[in-house]
Amino acid sequence: MTHVHAGETHANRGWVVVGAAFVTMALLYGLWYSYSVFLVALLKEFGWSRSVTAGAFSVFALVHAGVGPFFGPFAERVGPRRIIFAGGCVLALGLLLAAETSQPWHLYLAFGFVAAIGIGFSGYVPLVILIRGWFPTRIGTATGIATAGISMGIATLIPVCQFLIDEVGWRWAFRLLAVAVVCWLTPATIWLLRESPDPSAHLPRASAQAASQAKPSYWTLSTALRSWRFWGLGIVLFTSNIAVTMVMIHQVAYLVDHGASAMVAAAVGGIVGLTSIAGKAGWGFLMDRTLRESVYTLASVSLVLSIGGLVLAGTYPLSIIPYVYAVVLGLGYAITAPIAPVVASDLFKGPGFPTIFGTIHISLGLGTAGGAWAGGKVFDLTGSYTEALWGAVGLIVFSCALLWFVAPRRPNPLPQQDGR
């Protein structure tokens, strides 16, 4: 009875962590994707080119990804909760500085650098690592639910930010978001976001036996870097995120250019987020029960169809088509959050996973940065997003095909700790 009660208590605490991570990701990444409405406001006030204005988001994504590998070593020294709280404070500072923007470099420094460091140390990578510790055998379901918070943030914060911009201006919108970050992360890191008390959760399934060996077999960053699957998964994440981010960041501007009102375009972004809440939980659940490759293929089909839907939405901006497009994109986009930790966890089990995952997350950030910048650059050069959308279709198809070669239905043999 004691063991049953302890197991139930452990599981309950784990779901509290998942719930807190859901809210945290909703706030942080709702803010992230709300840059699409801030982009329109900044273009209107300053008249900068789209590539310059979107470039701040590209820098943001690069810096955010670049801090990922450092989280693991820092967390081992001071614990993840302190780092998450410190990251939230840095994010709030970056938002306050962004509110004072008057030149492009102000935006690049405040939002692209300072705020990105803040989210890097308080967002996706640290929260996935925490959740994996609580649910090592159900990582797809747990991370799917937690990362659905990103979608909730998109569904709520994009329209909220547009409302704030309309009512009090984009500067005060940034300031109010800074206050919200501190007001949530302070109690969350004190009472809710806790480490798993079971360190064996980070070990492979044969952890008890491996721990007793003089040279246990598990993946380290050094051995992972020598695996072709590490680089293959990185390319999958890089190419898919170029395509997804290109659409997500520029969809508001695309729809406004084609006759939709700013609020309608923002509402479309909200529907994308709302739809992907169920999508992320559903994809995560399916990935725990069937081939990751099959699930990713279904999601990729949705992404390709959504790009066609965006073209139709531009042709008929006052019809129901923009909203249908948002639903289809939300389903496809939902795969982007759970696929990385699930496949990486399958391929690179062991206590070195936090550092490996943080490092492979760089490829995701590079893709995000490339998509935001490339969409703006293509528009600046051609006056439309047509070529960018065709490129996005090609990248989605490529990433889907590559995952079938990389994915863990052919699992990696565990290397020795010394790398032999």
N, C-alpha and C positions, 0 to 999 in steps of 0.2 A: 504493500500500500504506500509505503514511504517513497519508493522509487516512482510509482505512478504519479503521486502528488508532485514530486520534484519535476518529473517530466512535463506535467501539465503547466506548472509554474514557469518552467523554462520556455515552453512554447508560447505562453501568454505574454511573457516579457519580450520574446522575439517579435510577436505581432505588434506590440506597442512600438518597438523600434521601426518596424515596417510602416506603421501609421504615421509616426513622426517624420520618417524619411519622405513619405508621400507628400505631406504638407510642406516640408522644406524644399523638395524639388518643385512643387507647384509654385512657390514664391520665387525661387532663384531662376528657374528656367522659363517661367511665365514672363519674368522680367527680361530674360535673354531674348525671347522671340518677340517681345513687345518692341524691340528695336525697329521692327518693320513699320510701326506707326510713328515712332520717333524719326525714322528716316524721312518720311513725307514731311513732317513738321520742320525738320532741319533744312531740307531742300527748299521749302517755301520761304523760310526766313533768310537764309544766307545765299541761296542760288548757287551752291557748289555743284560740281559734276556728280553724277551718281556713283562713279567709281571711287571718287575721293570720299564721299559720304559713307558709302557701303564699306569702304576700306577700313574704317574704324572698327566695324564688326569683324572684319577679317583679322585684324591685329588682335582683337579681343579673343577670337577663337584660337589663334596661334599661342598666345600667352596662356590661356586657360589650359590648353593641352600640354604645354611645356612644363607646367608645374606638377603634372600628374606623377612622374617618377619620384618626386621628392616627398610625396605624402607618406609612403611606406616607411622610409627611414625616420622621418620626423615623428610619426605615430608610435614607432617602437620606443622612442625616448620619452615623450611627454603624454602620449595617449591621444586618440583621435578626437575626443570631445573638445579638448582645449584648442586643437588646431581648427576644428570646424567653427568654434566660436570666434577665434581670432580672424579666420577667413571672412566670416560675416561682418565683422567690424571693418575690415579692409574694403569689402564690397560697399558698405554704406559710405565710407569715405570717398570712394571712387564716384559714386552717384552724386554726392554733394559737390564734388569738383566738376563733374559733367554739367551740372546745372549752371556753372559759370562760363560755359563755352562761348567764345566769340571768334576763335580761329580754328581751322582744322586740327592743328597740332594739340590744342587744348582737349578736343574730343578724343584724339588718339591716345593721349597720355591718361586722361581721367577714366574714360570708359574702356578703351582698348587695352590699357596696361593695368591700372590700379584695380578697377572693378573686376577684370579678368582674373587677377591673382586671387581676389577674394572668393570668387565662385570656384576657382580651381581647388582651393583648400577647404571649401565648405559644401561642395556640391556632389556631382555624379560619382566620381572615383571614390572618395572617402565613404560615401553612403552605401555604394555597392559593396565595398569591402566589409563594412559593418554588417550588412544584411547577409552576406555570404557566410560570415561567422556564425550567425544564428540558424541559417537554413542551408547547410552544405549539400544536402541531397535534394533540395527542392528550390534550387536557385532560380530556375526559370519562372516558377509561379511567384516566388517572393519578390524578385526584382521586377517582374512584370507588373505586380500590384504597386510597388513603390514608385517605379518610373512612370506609372500612369499619372502620378502627381504632376509630371511635366505637362501632360496633356490637360489636366485640370487647370494648371497655371495659364496655358495658352488660351483655354476656353474662357477664363475669367479675366485675366490681366490685360490681354490685348484690348478688349472692349473697354475695360476700366481705364487703361492708360489713354485710349482715345478720348474717353469722356473727360479725364483730367486735363488733357491737352486742350480740349475745346473750352473747358470751364476756367482753368487757372493758368494755362500755358505749359509748355514742355519743361520749363525750368522748375516750376513748382511740382510738376509730376515727378521729376527725378528726386527732388527733396523728400517728397512724401514716401516714395519707394524706399529711400534710405532709412527712414524712421521705421517702416514696416519690417525691414530686414532685422534690425536690432531688436525690436519688440518681440519678434518671434524666436530668433535664435538664442536669445538669452535664457528664457525658461526651457526651451527644447534641449539645449545642451546640458542644462543642470539636471533635469529630471527625466527626460525621455530617451535621448539617443545614447544608449549604453553599449559597451563592448560585450561580446559573448563571453561568458565565464569559462567556456570550454575551449581551450586552445587547440584541442585535437580536431576541431571543426575545420581548421585550415589544412589539415593533412590529408593525404590520399586515403582511400577506403581501408587499406591495409596499414593504417597509421600506427596501431599498437605494436605490430610486428616491426615496422620500419623504424620506429622510435628506439627499439631495443638494439638495433644493429649499429655497428661502429660507423658504417658509411651508408646512411639511408639513401634510398632512391627517390629523388624528387627533383622537380624543375627549379632551376635558379635562373636569374636574368641572363647569366653567361651562357648557359646551355640552351635557353630559349632563343637567344640571338643566333645560334648556330642551326636552328631548325627552320627549314623552308616554310613550314606551316605558320610560323610566327610572322614571317614576311608576307606570306600569302593572305593571312587574315588581315594584316595591316592594309594591304592593297584593296581588299574587299571593303573595309571600313572607309578607306580614303575615297574610293570612287563613288560609293553609294552616298556618302555624305556631301560630296560636291553636288550631286544631282538634287538631293533632298533640300539642302540649304539654299541652293539657287532658287528653287521654287518657293520655299517658305519665306525667305527674306524679301523677295521681289514680287510676291503675289499681290500685295496691297497696291504697290506702285503700278503693276500691270493692269489691275482692274480699274484703278482710278484713271489711268491713261485711256482706257477703253470705255469710259463713260459711267462707271459706277461711282457712287458717292463714297467719301472716306469712311463714313460710318458703316455702310454696307460692306465695304472691303474689310474693315476691321471685324465685322460680324462673321464674315466668311472665315477669317483666321480663328475666331472663337469656336466656330463649328468644327474646324479641323481638330482643335484641341479636345473638344467634347467627344467627338467620335473616337479619337485615339485613346481615350481613357479605357473604354471597353476593349479596344484593339490591343493595347499593350498587355492587359491582364489575360486576354484570350490567347494572344501569340505565346506569352510566357507559359501558360497552362499547356498549350499544345506542344511546345518545345520540350517539356518534361516528359511527354508521352509518345513522341514520334520523332522522325528524323528532322534535325534542325534545317537541313537543306530543303526539304519539302515545304516546311512552314515559310522559309525565306522566299521560296519561289512564288508562293501564293501572294505574299505581301508585295513582291516585285511586280507582279501582274497588276495589282491595285495601283501601284505608283505610276506605271506606264499609262494605264487608263486615265488616271487623274490628270496627267499632263495634257492628254487629248481633251479632257473636260475643261481644263483651264483655257485652251484655245477657243472652245465653244463658248465659254463664259465671257471671253472678251468680245466675241461676235454678238452675243445676246446678253449684255450686262444687266438688263432690267427684267430678265426672266428668272425662272427657278433654277436655271442651269448653274449659276455660281454656287448655289447651296448644294446641289448634287455633287459638283466638283469637290467641295469641301469635305463631304462625307467620304468620298472615295479616297481622297488624299489622306484623310485622317486614318483610315484603315491601313493604308500602305505605310505611311510615315510611322505608325505605331511600332513597327518592327525594329526601328533604329536603336531604341534604348535597350531592350532585353537581349538582342542578338549578340552584342559584344561580350558581356560578362558570361553568358551561357556557353558560347563556343570557346572562349578563352579559358573558362574554368574546366571544360572537358579536356582541352588540349594540354593545359599546363597546371595540373593539380599540385598542391603542396604548399608549404609555408612561404615559398617565394612568390606566390601568386600576387600579393598586393603590389610589389615592385614591377612584376611582369605586366600586370594589367594596367598600371599607371603608365608604363612605357608604351605599350601598344595603343593606349588611348591617344598618344600623340598623332597617330595616323588619322584618327577620327577628327581631331582638331584641325589638322592640315586640310582635310577634305572640307570641313565646315568653312574654314577661312577661304579656301579656293573657290567654293561655290558662291559665297557672298560677293567676293571681288569680281569673279568672272562674269556673273550676271550683269553687274554694273558696267564692266568694261565692254562687253558685247553690245550693250545698249548704246554706250557712248560712241562706239565705232560704226554701228549700223543703223541706229535710230529705232531699233525694235528688239524684242526678246526672242524672235523666231529661231535664230541659230542656237541660242542658249538652250531653248527647250528641246530642240533636236539632239543637242549634245547630252542633255540630261537623260533622254531616253536611251541613248547608246551606252552611257555609263551604268545605268541600272541593269541593263541586259548583261553587260560584261561582269559586273560584280556578282550577279546571280549565278552565272556560269562558273565563275572562279570558285565560289563557295563549295560547289559540288566536288572540286578537287581537294580543297583544303579541309573540309569539315570532319568532325570526329567520328564518323561511322568507321573510319580507319584510324583508330586512336594512336597517339604517339607512344612509343615505348618509353618508360620512365628511365631517365639517365641516372647514373651514379652522381652523388653529391660533388665528387671531384671532377665531374664532367666527362669521365671516360665512358 
